[in-house]
Amino acid sequence: MKNKNAFANSVIGLIFNLQILPGLGSLIGGKKKEGIIQAIAAIVSVLLMLKDSTLTIGIILMIAAWLWGLMTGITMVRETAH
């Protein structure tokens, strides 16, 4: 394991990406560009879900942002575990 703090931050980032907001955990883990894009996608998806005519698009965008956050979180954990 490279650094216990880096590993802990990456695990916290993964949890935040899954439980709080996609992108927030990526930002915590140091993936700034990905984190900002993921967070914007998640926020836009919530706004789209507020209107009936764009509900489906919002749901699809949220699932995509969540999956991207999951993959980023897993990648961060793997990078710091070795």
PyMOL Python script that loads the backbone (N, CA, C, O; Angstrom):
from pymol import cmd

cmd.read_pdbstr("""\
ATOM      1  N   MET A   1       0.838  -1.172   0.000  1.00  0.00           N
ATOM      2  CA  MET A   1       0.000   0.000   0.000  1.00  0.00           C
ATOM      3  C   MET A   1       0.889   1.243   0.000  1.00  0.00           C
ATOM      4  O   MET A   1       1.803   1.346   0.819  1.00  0.00           O
ATOM      5  N   LYS A   2       0.637   2.170  -0.892  1.00  0.00           N
ATOM      6  CA  LYS A   2       1.488   3.346  -1.048  1.00  0.00           C
ATOM      7  C   LYS A   2       1.428   4.256   0.176  1.00  0.00           C
ATOM      8  O   LYS A   2       2.456   4.535   0.793  1.00  0.00           O
ATOM      9  N   ASN A   3       0.251   4.712   0.522  1.00  0.00           N
ATOM     10  CA  ASN A   3       0.086   5.686   1.575  1.00  0.00           C
ATOM     11  C   ASN A   3      -1.272   5.444   2.236  1.00  0.00           C
ATOM     12  O   ASN A   3      -2.295   5.379   1.555  1.00  0.00           O
ATOM     13  N   LYS A   4      -1.276   5.311   3.559  1.00  0.00           N
ATOM     14  CA  LYS A   4      -2.531   5.028   4.248  1.00  0.00           C
ATOM     15  C   LYS A   4      -3.525   6.167   4.094  1.00  0.00           C
ATOM     16  O   LYS A   4      -4.724   5.920   3.958  1.00  0.00           O
ATOM     17  N   ASN A   5      -3.053   7.414   4.112  1.00  0.00           N
ATOM     18  CA  ASN A   5      -3.966   8.549   3.942  1.00  0.00           C
ATOM     19  C   ASN A   5      -4.557   8.579   2.541  1.00  0.00           C
ATOM     20  O   ASN A   5      -5.747   8.851   2.380  1.00  0.00           O
ATOM     21  N   ALA A   6      -3.754   8.305   1.533  1.00  0.00           N
ATOM     22  CA  ALA A   6      -4.250   8.287   0.156  1.00  0.00           C
ATOM     23  C   ALA A   6      -5.274   7.171  -0.018  1.00  0.00           C
ATOM     24  O   ALA A   6      -6.291   7.351  -0.687  1.00  0.00           O
ATOM     25  N   PHE A   7      -4.998   6.010   0.591  1.00  0.00           N
ATOM     26  CA  PHE A   7      -5.945   4.904   0.495  1.00  0.00           C
ATOM     27  C   PHE A   7      -7.246   5.248   1.203  1.00  0.00           C
ATOM     28  O   PHE A   7      -8.330   4.990   0.680  1.00  0.00           O
ATOM     29  N   ALA A   8      -7.142   5.831   2.393  1.00  0.00           N
ATOM     30  CA  ALA A   8      -8.348   6.224   3.136  1.00  0.00           C
ATOM     31  C   ALA A   8      -9.160   7.254   2.358  1.00  0.00           C
ATOM     32  O   ALA A   8     -10.386   7.161   2.294  1.00  0.00           O
ATOM     33  N   ASN A   9      -8.481   8.236   1.768  1.00  0.00           N
ATOM     34  CA  ASN A   9      -9.183   9.236   0.962  1.00  0.00           C
ATOM     35  C   ASN A   9      -9.873   8.614  -0.241  1.00  0.00           C
ATOM     36  O   ASN A   9     -10.978   9.022  -0.599  1.00  0.00           O
ATOM     37  N   SER A  10      -9.239   7.636  -0.866  1.00  0.00           N
ATOM     38  CA  SER A  10      -9.855   7.006  -2.026  1.00  0.00           C
ATOM     39  C   SER A  10     -11.082   6.188  -1.624  1.00  0.00           C
ATOM     40  O   SER A  10     -12.069   6.159  -2.359  1.00  0.00           O
ATOM     41  N   VAL A  11     -11.034   5.527  -0.471  1.00  0.00           N
ATOM     42  CA  VAL A  11     -12.201   4.776   0.009  1.00  0.00           C
ATOM     43  C   VAL A  11     -13.333   5.741   0.366  1.00  0.00           C
ATOM     44  O   VAL A  11     -14.492   5.499   0.031  1.00  0.00           O
ATOM     45  N   ILE A  12     -12.989   6.830   1.045  1.00  0.00           N
ATOM     46  CA  ILE A  12     -14.005   7.848   1.366  1.00  0.00           C
ATOM     47  C   ILE A  12     -14.587   8.422   0.076  1.00  0.00           C
ATOM     48  O   ILE A  12     -15.794   8.648  -0.020  1.00  0.00           O
ATOM     49  N   GLY A  13     -13.727   8.655  -0.916  1.00  0.00           N
ATOM     50  CA  GLY A  13     -14.199   9.155  -2.205  1.00  0.00           C
ATOM     51  C   GLY A  13     -15.170   8.204  -2.873  1.00  0.00           C
ATOM     52  O   GLY A  13     -16.181   8.634  -3.429  1.00  0.00           O
ATOM     53  N   LEU A  14     -14.872   6.916  -2.823  1.00  0.00           N
ATOM     54  CA  LEU A  14     -15.773   5.918  -3.399  1.00  0.00           C
ATOM     55  C   LEU A  14     -17.128   5.958  -2.697  1.00  0.00           C
ATOM     56  O   LEU A  14     -18.171   5.930  -3.351  1.00  0.00           O
ATOM     57  N   ILE A  15     -17.114   6.022  -1.378  1.00  0.00           N
ATOM     58  CA  ILE A  15     -18.371   6.058  -0.615  1.00  0.00           C
ATOM     59  C   ILE A  15     -19.161   7.324  -0.950  1.00  0.00           C
ATOM     60  O   ILE A  15     -20.374   7.261  -1.148  1.00  0.00           O
ATOM     61  N   PHE A  16     -18.487   8.465  -1.015  1.00  0.00           N
ATOM     62  CA  PHE A  16     -19.177   9.713  -1.345  1.00  0.00           C
ATOM     63  C   PHE A  16     -19.764   9.658  -2.755  1.00  0.00           C
ATOM     64  O   PHE A  16     -20.880  10.126  -2.978  1.00  0.00           O
ATOM     65  N   ASN A  17     -19.023   9.090  -3.703  1.00  0.00           N
ATOM     66  CA  ASN A  17     -19.541   8.973  -5.069  1.00  0.00           C
ATOM     67  C   ASN A  17     -20.806   8.126  -5.106  1.00  0.00           C
ATOM     68  O   ASN A  17     -21.718   8.405  -5.885  1.00  0.00           O
ATOM     69  N   LEU A  18     -20.866   7.103  -4.278  1.00  0.00           N
ATOM     70  CA  LEU A  18     -22.015   6.197  -4.297  1.00  0.00           C
ATOM     71  C   LEU A  18     -23.179   6.694  -3.460  1.00  0.00           C
ATOM     72  O   LEU A  18     -24.334   6.503  -3.839  1.00  0.00           O
ATOM     73  N   GLN A  19     -22.900   7.328  -2.330  1.00  0.00           N
ATOM     74  CA  GLN A  19     -23.949   7.632  -1.369  1.00  0.00           C
ATOM     75  C   GLN A  19     -24.403   9.094  -1.330  1.00  0.00           C
ATOM     76  O   GLN A  19     -25.545   9.373  -0.966  1.00  0.00           O
ATOM     77  N   ILE A  20     -23.539  10.012  -1.695  1.00  0.00           N
ATOM     78  CA  ILE A  20     -23.891  11.423  -1.531  1.00  0.00           C
ATOM     79  C   ILE A  20     -24.131  12.100  -2.883  1.00  0.00           C
ATOM     80  O   ILE A  20     -25.253  12.496  -3.201  1.00  0.00           O
ATOM     81  N   LEU A  21     -23.065  12.224  -3.669  1.00  0.00           N
ATOM     82  CA  LEU A  21     -23.183  12.890  -4.972  1.00  0.00           C
ATOM     83  C   LEU A  21     -22.089  12.388  -5.887  1.00  0.00           C
ATOM     84  O   LEU A  21     -20.910  12.488  -5.547  1.00  0.00           O
ATOM     85  N   PRO A  22     -22.450  11.849  -7.040  1.00  0.00           N
ATOM     86  CA  PRO A  22     -21.404  11.470  -7.995  1.00  0.00           C
ATOM     87  C   PRO A  22     -20.542  12.693  -8.303  1.00  0.00           C
ATOM     88  O   PRO A  22     -21.051  13.771  -8.610  1.00  0.00           O
ATOM     89  N   GLY A  23     -19.242  12.502  -8.214  1.00  0.00           N
ATOM     90  CA  GLY A  23     -18.321  13.593  -8.471  1.00  0.00           C
ATOM     91  C   GLY A  23     -17.698  14.150  -7.202  1.00  0.00           C
ATOM     92  O   GLY A  23     -16.530  14.539  -7.209  1.00  0.00           O
ATOM     93  N   LEU A  24     -18.451  14.195  -6.118  1.00  0.00           N
ATOM     94  CA  LEU A  24     -17.912  14.709  -4.858  1.00  0.00           C
ATOM     95  C   LEU A  24     -16.762  13.836  -4.367  1.00  0.00           C
ATOM     96  O   LEU A  24     -15.724  14.348  -3.947  1.00  0.00           O
ATOM     97  N   GLY A  25     -16.945  12.545  -4.420  1.00  0.00           N
ATOM     98  CA  GLY A  25     -15.884  11.632  -4.013  1.00  0.00           C
ATOM     99  C   GLY A  25     -14.689  11.686  -4.940  1.00  0.00           C
ATOM    100  O   GLY A  25     -13.549  11.529  -4.501  1.00  0.00           O
ATOM    101  N   SER A  26     -14.941  11.907  -6.211  1.00  0.00           N
ATOM    102  CA  SER A  26     -13.838  12.043  -7.167  1.00  0.00           C
ATOM    103  C   SER A  26     -13.005  13.278  -6.841  1.00  0.00           C
ATOM    104  O   SER A  26     -11.778  13.247  -6.937  1.00  0.00           O
ATOM    105  N   LEU A  27     -13.665  14.350  -6.460  1.00  0.00           N
ATOM    106  CA  LEU A  27     -12.947  15.560  -6.051  1.00  0.00           C
ATOM    107  C   LEU A  27     -12.117  15.298  -4.799  1.00  0.00           C
ATOM    108  O   LEU A  27     -10.971  15.740  -4.711  1.00  0.00           O
ATOM    109  N   ILE A  28     -12.685  14.585  -3.836  1.00  0.00           N
ATOM    110  CA  ILE A  28     -11.963  14.248  -2.607  1.00  0.00           C
ATOM    111  C   ILE A  28     -10.740  13.399  -2.939  1.00  0.00           C
ATOM    112  O   ILE A  28      -9.681  13.562  -2.333  1.00  0.00           O
ATOM    113  N   GLY A  29     -10.887  12.501  -3.893  1.00  0.00           N
ATOM    114  CA  GLY A  29      -9.796  11.619  -4.281  1.00  0.00           C
ATOM    115  C   GLY A  29      -8.767  12.261  -5.194  1.00  0.00           C
ATOM    116  O   GLY A  29      -7.801  11.605  -5.582  1.00  0.00           O
ATOM    117  N   GLY A  30      -8.950  13.536  -5.548  1.00  0.00           N
ATOM    118  CA  GLY A  30      -7.970  14.242  -6.359  1.00  0.00           C
ATOM    119  C   GLY A  30      -8.221  14.230  -7.851  1.00  0.00           C
ATOM    120  O   GLY A  30      -7.406  14.742  -8.617  1.00  0.00           O
ATOM    121  N   LYS A  31      -9.330  13.658  -8.277  1.00  0.00           N
ATOM    122  CA  LYS A  31      -9.677  13.627  -9.709  1.00  0.00           C
ATOM    123  C   LYS A  31     -10.575  14.832 -10.005  1.00  0.00           C
ATOM    124  O   LYS A  31     -11.789  14.689 -10.153  1.00  0.00           O
ATOM    125  N   LYS A  32      -9.966  16.014 -10.091  1.00  0.00           N
ATOM    126  CA  LYS A  32     -10.736  17.259 -10.162  1.00  0.00           C
ATOM    127  C   LYS A  32     -11.583  17.381 -11.424  1.00  0.00           C
ATOM    128  O   LYS A  32     -12.774  17.683 -11.345  1.00  0.00           O
ATOM    129  N   LYS A  33     -10.981  17.149 -12.577  1.00  0.00           N
ATOM    130  CA  LYS A  33     -11.721  17.315 -13.838  1.00  0.00           C
ATOM    131  C   LYS A  33     -12.901  16.347 -13.903  1.00  0.00           C
ATOM    132  O   LYS A  33     -14.023  16.754 -14.203  1.00  0.00           O
ATOM    133  N   GLU A  34     -12.650  15.069 -13.623  1.00  0.00           N
ATOM    134  CA  GLU A  34     -13.723  14.075 -13.639  1.00  0.00           C
ATOM    135  C   GLU A  34     -14.786  14.404 -12.594  1.00  0.00           C
ATOM    136  O   GLU A  34     -15.982  14.296 -12.862  1.00  0.00           O
ATOM    137  N   GLY A  35     -14.345  14.804 -11.408  1.00  0.00           N
ATOM    138  CA  GLY A  35     -15.279  15.115 -10.337  1.00  0.00           C
ATOM    139  C   GLY A  35     -16.218  16.249 -10.675  1.00  0.00           C
ATOM    140  O   GLY A  35     -17.415  16.177 -10.396  1.00  0.00           O
ATOM    141  N   ILE A  36     -15.681  17.295 -11.274  1.00  0.00           N
ATOM    142  CA  ILE A  36     -16.519  18.447 -11.645  1.00  0.00           C
ATOM    143  C   ILE A  36     -17.536  18.040 -12.699  1.00  0.00           C
ATOM    144  O   ILE A  36     -18.709  18.400 -12.597  1.00  0.00           O
ATOM    145  N   ILE A  37     -17.107  17.301 -13.699  1.00  0.00           N
ATOM    146  CA  ILE A  37     -18.032  16.884 -14.759  1.00  0.00           C
ATOM    147  C   ILE A  37     -19.096  15.944 -14.200  1.00  0.00           C
ATOM    148  O   ILE A  37     -20.271  16.070 -14.546  1.00  0.00           O
ATOM    149  N   GLN A  38     -18.703  15.005 -13.341  1.00  0.00           N
ATOM    150  CA  GLN A  38     -19.663  14.076 -12.741  1.00  0.00           C
ATOM    151  C   GLN A  38     -20.681  14.828 -11.891  1.00  0.00           C
ATOM    152  O   GLN A  38     -21.876  14.540 -11.962  1.00  0.00           O
ATOM    153  N   ALA A  39     -20.224  15.786 -11.089  1.00  0.00           N
ATOM    154  CA  ALA A  39     -21.132  16.548 -10.231  1.00  0.00           C
ATOM    155  C   ALA A  39     -22.098  17.382 -11.059  1.00  0.00           C
ATOM    156  O   ALA A  39     -23.286  17.453 -10.744  1.00  0.00           O
ATOM    157  N   ILE A  40     -21.597  18.011 -12.112  1.00  0.00           N
ATOM    158  CA  ILE A  40     -22.482  18.801 -12.984  1.00  0.00           C
ATOM    159  C   ILE A  40     -23.525  17.894 -13.630  1.00  0.00           C
ATOM    160  O   ILE A  40     -24.701  18.253 -13.702  1.00  0.00           O
ATOM    161  N   ALA A  41     -23.098  16.719 -14.102  1.00  0.00           N
ATOM    162  CA  ALA A  41     -24.047  15.780 -14.717  1.00  0.00           C
ATOM    163  C   ALA A  41     -25.113  15.353 -13.710  1.00  0.00           C
ATOM    164  O   ALA A  41     -26.289  15.252 -14.062  1.00  0.00           O
ATOM    165  N   ALA A  42     -24.714  15.102 -12.460  1.00  0.00           N
ATOM    166  CA  ALA A  42     -25.676  14.688 -11.438  1.00  0.00           C
ATOM    167  C   ALA A  42     -26.655  15.811 -11.118  1.00  0.00           C
ATOM    168  O   ALA A  42     -27.855  15.570 -10.983  1.00  0.00           O
ATOM    169  N   ILE A  43     -26.156  17.019 -10.998  1.00  0.00           N
ATOM    170  CA  ILE A  43     -27.034  18.160 -10.687  1.00  0.00           C
ATOM    171  C   ILE A  43     -27.993  18.431 -11.841  1.00  0.00           C
ATOM    172  O   ILE A  43     -29.180  18.671 -11.620  1.00  0.00           O
ATOM    173  N   VAL A  44     -27.487  18.393 -13.062  1.00  0.00           N
ATOM    174  CA  VAL A  44     -28.354  18.597 -14.235  1.00  0.00           C
ATOM    175  C   VAL A  44     -29.408  17.500 -14.307  1.00  0.00           C
ATOM    176  O   VAL A  44     -30.559  17.766 -14.655  1.00  0.00           O
ATOM    177  N   SER A  45     -29.022  16.267 -13.979  1.00  0.00           N
ATOM    178  CA  SER A  45     -29.992  15.175 -14.036  1.00  0.00           C
ATOM    179  C   SER A  45     -31.119  15.382 -13.032  1.00  0.00           C
ATOM    180  O   SER A  45     -32.275  15.082 -13.330  1.00  0.00           O
ATOM    181  N   VAL A  46     -30.798  15.887 -11.853  1.00  0.00           N
ATOM    182  CA  VAL A  46     -31.842  16.170 -10.860  1.00  0.00           C
ATOM    183  C   VAL A  46     -32.787  17.240 -11.396  1.00  0.00           C
ATOM    184  O   VAL A  46     -34.005  17.123 -11.263  1.00  0.00           O
ATOM    185  N   LEU A  47     -32.229  18.273 -11.995  1.00  0.00           N
ATOM    186  CA  LEU A  47     -33.072  19.326 -12.570  1.00  0.00           C
ATOM    187  C   LEU A  47     -33.956  18.777 -13.690  1.00  0.00           C
ATOM    188  O   LEU A  47     -35.120  19.162 -13.804  1.00  0.00           O
ATOM    189  N   LEU A  48     -33.416  17.886 -14.511  1.00  0.00           N
ATOM    190  CA  LEU A  48     -34.216  17.293 -15.585  1.00  0.00           C
ATOM    191  C   LEU A  48     -35.325  16.401 -15.034  1.00  0.00           C
ATOM    192  O   LEU A  48     -36.403  16.308 -15.620  1.00  0.00           O
ATOM    193  N   MET A  49     -35.057  15.747 -13.908  1.00  0.00           N
ATOM    194  CA  MET A  49     -36.068  14.859 -13.328  1.00  0.00           C
ATOM    195  C   MET A  49     -37.231  15.619 -12.702  1.00  0.00           C
ATOM    196  O   MET A  49     -38.267  15.020 -12.414  1.00  0.00           O
ATOM    197  N   LEU A  50     -37.085  16.918 -12.487  1.00  0.00           N
ATOM    198  CA  LEU A  50     -38.153  17.712 -11.895  1.00  0.00           C
ATOM    199  C   LEU A  50     -39.303  17.966 -12.866  1.00  0.00           C
ATOM    200  O   LEU A  50     -40.420  18.270 -12.448  1.00  0.00           O
ATOM    201  N   LYS A  51     -39.029  17.843 -14.139  1.00  0.00           N
ATOM    202  CA  LYS A  51     -40.052  18.096 -15.152  1.00  0.00           C
ATOM    203  C   LYS A  51     -40.459  16.774 -15.800  1.00  0.00           C
ATOM    204  O   LYS A  51     -39.603  15.969 -16.165  1.00  0.00           O
ATOM    205  N   ASP A  52     -41.741  16.557 -15.940  1.00  0.00           N
ATOM    206  CA  ASP A  52     -42.236  15.293 -16.495  1.00  0.00           C
ATOM    207  C   ASP A  52     -41.718  15.003 -17.895  1.00  0.00           C
ATOM    208  O   ASP A  52     -41.439  13.851 -18.227  1.00  0.00           O
ATOM    209  N   SER A  53     -41.587  16.034 -18.713  1.00  0.00           N
ATOM    210  CA  SER A  53     -41.191  15.811 -20.102  1.00  0.00           C
ATOM    211  C   SER A  53     -39.721  15.398 -20.245  1.00  0.00           C
ATOM    212  O   SER A  53     -39.339  14.845 -21.276  1.00  0.00           O
ATOM    213  N   THR A  54     -38.899  15.657 -19.236  1.00  0.00           N
ATOM    214  CA  THR A  54     -37.485  15.285 -19.306  1.00  0.00           C
ATOM    215  C   THR A  54     -37.087  14.297 -18.200  1.00  0.00           C
ATOM    216  O   THR A  54     -35.903  14.108 -17.924  1.00  0.00           O
ATOM    217  N   LEU A  55     -38.071  13.685 -17.587  1.00  0.00           N
ATOM    218  CA  LEU A  55     -37.818  12.752 -16.484  1.00  0.00           C
ATOM    219  C   LEU A  55     -36.923  11.590 -16.915  1.00  0.00           C
ATOM    220  O   LEU A  55     -35.950  11.267 -16.233  1.00  0.00           O
ATOM    221  N   THR A  56     -37.248  10.972 -18.033  1.00  0.00           N
ATOM    222  CA  THR A  56     -36.480   9.813 -18.503  1.00  0.00           C
ATOM    223  C   THR A  56     -35.026  10.186 -18.797  1.00  0.00           C
ATOM    224  O   THR A  56     -34.107   9.447 -18.444  1.00  0.00           O
ATOM    225  N   ILE A  57     -34.825  11.319 -19.435  1.00  0.00           N
ATOM    226  CA  ILE A  57     -33.468  11.774 -19.726  1.00  0.00           C
ATOM    227  C   ILE A  57     -32.705  12.010 -18.423  1.00  0.00           C
ATOM    228  O   ILE A  57     -31.533  11.650 -18.314  1.00  0.00           O
ATOM    229  N   GLY A  58     -33.364  12.609 -17.443  1.00  0.00           N
ATOM    230  CA  GLY A  58     -32.743  12.862 -16.152  1.00  0.00           C
ATOM    231  C   GLY A  58     -32.338  11.585 -15.442  1.00  0.00           C
ATOM    232  O   GLY A  58     -31.256  11.507 -14.860  1.00  0.00           O
ATOM    233  N   ILE A  59     -33.203  10.584 -15.489  1.00  0.00           N
ATOM    234  CA  ILE A  59     -32.899   9.295 -14.854  1.00  0.00           C
ATOM    235  C   ILE A  59     -31.703   8.635 -15.541  1.00  0.00           C
ATOM    236  O   ILE A  59     -30.802   8.124 -14.874  1.00  0.00           O
ATOM    237  N   ILE A  60     -31.698   8.649 -16.858  1.00  0.00           N
ATOM    238  CA  ILE A  60     -30.584   8.041 -17.605  1.00  0.00           C
ATOM    239  C   ILE A  60     -29.280   8.776 -17.300  1.00  0.00           C
ATOM    240  O   ILE A  60     -28.244   8.142 -17.102  1.00  0.00           O
ATOM    241  N   LEU A  61     -29.325  10.094 -17.262  1.00  0.00           N
ATOM    242  CA  LEU A  61     -28.123  10.876 -16.969  1.00  0.00           C
ATOM    243  C   LEU A  61     -27.628  10.606 -15.548  1.00  0.00           C
ATOM    244  O   LEU A  61     -26.421  10.514 -15.323  1.00  0.00           O
ATOM    245  N   MET A  62     -28.548  10.477 -14.585  1.00  0.00           N
ATOM    246  CA  MET A  62     -28.141  10.192 -13.204  1.00  0.00           C
ATOM    247  C   MET A  62     -27.494   8.812 -13.099  1.00  0.00           C
ATOM    248  O   MET A  62     -26.485   8.644 -12.414  1.00  0.00           O
ATOM    249  N   ILE A  63     -28.073   7.836 -13.773  1.00  0.00           N
ATOM    250  CA  ILE A  63     -27.477   6.491 -13.762  1.00  0.00           C
ATOM    251  C   ILE A  63     -26.072   6.535 -14.370  1.00  0.00           C
ATOM    252  O   ILE A  63     -25.145   5.914 -13.849  1.00  0.00           O
ATOM    253  N   ALA A  64     -25.923   7.267 -15.465  1.00  0.00           N
ATOM    254  CA  ALA A  64     -24.602   7.379 -16.108  1.00  0.00           C
ATOM    255  C   ALA A  64     -23.601   8.065 -15.177  1.00  0.00           C
ATOM    256  O   ALA A  64     -22.461   7.615 -15.056  1.00  0.00           O
ATOM    257  N   ALA A  65     -24.016   9.149 -14.520  1.00  0.00           N
ATOM    258  CA  ALA A  65     -23.121   9.859 -13.599  1.00  0.00           C
ATOM    259  C   ALA A  65     -22.756   8.966 -12.420  1.00  0.00           C
ATOM    260  O   ALA A  65     -21.606   8.957 -11.982  1.00  0.00           O
ATOM    261  N   TRP A  66     -23.722   8.219 -11.904  1.00  0.00           N
ATOM    262  CA  TRP A  66     -23.474   7.327 -10.770  1.00  0.00           C
ATOM    263  C   TRP A  66     -22.508   6.208 -11.161  1.00  0.00           C
ATOM    264  O   TRP A  66     -21.584   5.890 -10.412  1.00  0.00           O
ATOM    265  N   LEU A  67     -22.727   5.612 -12.335  1.00  0.00           N
ATOM    266  CA  LEU A  67     -21.820   4.549 -12.785  1.00  0.00           C
ATOM    267  C   LEU A  67     -20.415   5.079 -13.043  1.00  0.00           C
ATOM    268  O   LEU A  67     -19.434   4.411 -12.718  1.00  0.00           O
ATOM    269  N   TRP A  68     -20.307   6.260 -13.617  1.00  0.00           N
ATOM    270  CA  TRP A  68     -19.004   6.871 -13.853  1.00  0.00           C
ATOM    271  C   TRP A  68     -18.307   7.151 -12.517  1.00  0.00           C
ATOM    272  O   TRP A  68     -17.105   6.920 -12.380  1.00  0.00           O
ATOM    273  N   GLY A  69     -19.070   7.650 -11.532  1.00  0.00           N
ATOM    274  CA  GLY A  69     -18.510   7.874 -10.207  1.00  0.00           C
ATOM    275  C   GLY A  69     -18.062   6.579  -9.554  1.00  0.00           C
ATOM    276  O   GLY A  69     -17.032   6.545  -8.880  1.00  0.00           O
ATOM    277  N   LEU A  70     -18.826   5.515  -9.749  1.00  0.00           N
ATOM    278  CA  LEU A  70     -18.451   4.199  -9.225  1.00  0.00           C
ATOM    279  C   LEU A  70     -17.138   3.738  -9.833  1.00  0.00           C
ATOM    280  O   LEU A  70     -16.243   3.290  -9.116  1.00  0.00           O
ATOM    281  N   MET A  71     -17.015   3.843 -11.143  1.00  0.00           N
ATOM    282  CA  MET A  71     -15.789   3.415 -11.816  1.00  0.00           C
ATOM    283  C   MET A  71     -14.594   4.265 -11.382  1.00  0.00           C
ATOM    284  O   MET A  71     -13.501   3.739 -11.172  1.00  0.00           O
ATOM    285  N   THR A  72     -14.796   5.556 -11.249  1.00  0.00           N
ATOM    286  CA  THR A  72     -13.715   6.430 -10.796  1.00  0.00           C
ATOM    287  C   THR A  72     -13.297   6.071  -9.378  1.00  0.00           C
ATOM    288  O   THR A  72     -12.106   6.021  -9.072  1.00  0.00           O
ATOM    289  N   GLY A  73     -14.271   5.821  -8.513  1.00  0.00           N
ATOM    290  CA  GLY A  73     -13.970   5.438  -7.137  1.00  0.00           C
ATOM    291  C   GLY A  73     -13.200   4.131  -7.044  1.00  0.00           C
ATOM    292  O   GLY A  73     -12.239   4.018  -6.282  1.00  0.00           O
ATOM    293  N   ILE A  74     -13.622   3.154  -7.819  1.00  0.00           N
ATOM    294  CA  ILE A  74     -12.921   1.862  -7.830  1.00  0.00           C
ATOM    295  C   ILE A  74     -11.493   2.044  -8.345  1.00  0.00           C
ATOM    296  O   ILE A  74     -10.555   1.458  -7.805  1.00  0.00           O
ATOM    297  N   THR A  75     -11.336   2.854  -9.385  1.00  0.00           N
ATOM    298  CA  THR A  75     -10.002   3.112  -9.936  1.00  0.00           C
ATOM    299  C   THR A  75      -9.112   3.793  -8.892  1.00  0.00           C
ATOM    300  O   THR A  75      -7.937   3.450  -8.761  1.00  0.00           O
ATOM    301  N   MET A  76      -9.666   4.755  -8.150  1.00  0.00           N
ATOM    302  CA  MET A  76      -8.876   5.442  -7.129  1.00  0.00           C
ATOM    303  C   MET A  76      -8.426   4.477  -6.045  1.00  0.00           C
ATOM    304  O   MET A  76      -7.281   4.542  -5.597  1.00  0.00           O
ATOM    305  N   VAL A  77      -9.316   3.577  -5.615  1.00  0.00           N
ATOM    306  CA  VAL A  77      -8.967   2.608  -4.585  1.00  0.00           C
ATOM    307  C   VAL A  77      -7.878   1.669  -5.101  1.00  0.00           C
ATOM    308  O   VAL A  77      -6.917   1.379  -4.389  1.00  0.00           O
ATOM    309  N   ARG A  78      -8.025   1.202  -6.320  1.00  0.00           N
ATOM    310  CA  ARG A  78      -7.010   0.300  -6.896  1.00  0.00           C
ATOM    311  C   ARG A  78      -5.653   0.974  -7.024  1.00  0.00           C
ATOM    312  O   ARG A  78      -4.622   0.364  -6.742  1.00  0.00           O
ATOM    313  N   GLU A  79      -5.654   2.237  -7.451  1.00  0.00           N
ATOM    314  CA  GLU A  79      -4.393   2.963  -7.623  1.00  0.00           C
ATOM    315  C   GLU A  79      -3.664   3.156  -6.300  1.00  0.00           C
ATOM    316  O   GLU A  79      -2.435   3.109  -6.264  1.00  0.00           O
ATOM    317  N   THR A  80      -4.392   3.368  -5.224  1.00  0.00           N
ATOM    318  CA  THR A  80      -3.749   3.621  -3.935  1.00  0.00           C
ATOM    319  C   THR A  80      -3.483   2.343  -3.148  1.00  0.00           C
ATOM    320  O   THR A  80      -2.732   2.367  -2.173  1.00  0.00           O
ATOM    321  N   ALA A  81      -4.079   1.242  -3.551  1.00  0.00           N
ATOM    322  CA  ALA A  81      -3.886  -0.023  -2.827  1.00  0.00           C
ATOM    323  C   ALA A  81      -2.586  -0.710  -3.213  1.00  0.00           C
ATOM    324  O   ALA A  81      -2.083  -1.537  -2.452  1.00  0.00           O
ATOM    325  N   HIS A  82      -2.033  -0.392  -4.366  1.00  0.00           N
ATOM    326  CA  HIS A  82      -0.824  -1.082  -4.840  1.00  0.00           C
ATOM    327  C   HIS A  82       0.424  -0.281  -4.591  1.00  0.00           C
ATOM    328  O   HIS A  82       1.521  -0.724  -4.933  1.00  0.00           O
TER     329      HIS A  82
END
""", "prot")
cmd.dss("prot")
cmd.show_as("cartoon", "prot")
cmd.util.cbc("prot")
cmd.orient("prot")
